[in-house]
Amino acid sequence: MRAAGVRACVCELGRARGHLEGAIAELEQARLAWGVWADGVRKQAEQRTGLNVADGFGLLGDEEYVRALRLGGWFDDAAGAAVVALEAAGGGAGLLPVCPCTAASGQ
């Protein structure tokens, strides 16, 4: 797997890629935690309004619920940006040279 090679890499680009891999894992955990929190916000909004998300878009009138949904978009954007950065650091689409450590080992 590529991750093992990156962690073993000694060049600065390889180290940066290792940090990005760690950031992606942490961002995924943050997204999961956000989801649990947002589900609680949804349940509270349903209790306050008497509406259910299955009923349509009526719950989008609840400001707290809408703020929770918007925050989720920022979590998604952050995770997506980290993935793009990792792909770029790996030489994807010819954006940057492949890390010499992983290129030499064929990873």
N, C-alpha and C positions, 0 to 999 in steps of 0.2 A: 504494500500500500504506500502511496506517496507520502503520507504523514510521517512515517518512520524515517524516510530519507531526509525530509525537511528538518526534523528534530536533530538528526545527526549532522546536519550541514554546519559548516564553520564559517562560511562567508556571510557578509552583512545582508545580502538579499535573502539568503536562506534563513537567517535569523528573523528577518522581517516577516517572511512567509510563516515561520513557526508562530510568531506572535499573532498574525492574522488568523491562523487556525484556532488558536486559543480564544481569540476574540469572537470568532464565529460560534464556537461552542458556548461561550458565555452569553452571547446574544440570543442563541436558541433557548437557553435557560431563562433569560429575561422575557422572551416572548411567551414562554409557557407560564411564567409567573404572572405576566400581564393578563393572559387569558383567564386564569383563575380569578384574578381581581376583577376583571371586566365582567365576568359571569356573575359575580356578586353584585356589581353595580346594576347589571341587567335585572337580576331578581328583585332588587330594591325598587327599581323603576317600575317593574311590573306590579309590585305591591302598591306603590304610590298611585299609579295611574289606572290600575285595573285592566290594563292592556297586556297583551302577550305578543312576543315577536312573531309568533306564528300567525297572528291576526293581520299582519301586513306592516305598513310603515308608520302606524300610529305612535309607536314608542319613540320614534325619532323626534317627537315633540318634547321629550324629556331632555333638558339641557345637560344634566349630569351624564346620562347615558351616551349622548352624542359626543361629549368630551372624551369619554372612555374609548369610544370607537375611533376618534381621531388620533388619540395617543397610540392606539394599535397600529395605525398607519405609519407612525414614526418608528416604531419598533421594527416593522417590516422593512422600511427604507434603510434603517441602519444595518440590519442583517443582510439585506441585498447588496448594499454598498461594500460590505466586508467581503462577500463572496466574489464580487467583481474585482475588487483589489487583489484578492488571492489569485484569481485567474490571470490577471494582468501580470502579477509578479512571477507567475509560472510560465510566462511567454505566450499565453493564449492569444490568438488572433494577431500575432506578430507585434504585440504592444511593447514588450520588454524582452530582453534576452533571458533565456532560461538560466536559472541558477547553475553556475558551473559545477557545483557539488553534485546536484541531482542529474545534470546532463552527463557527467562522467560516469555515473553509476547506472545510467539507462532508465532512471525513474521518470 
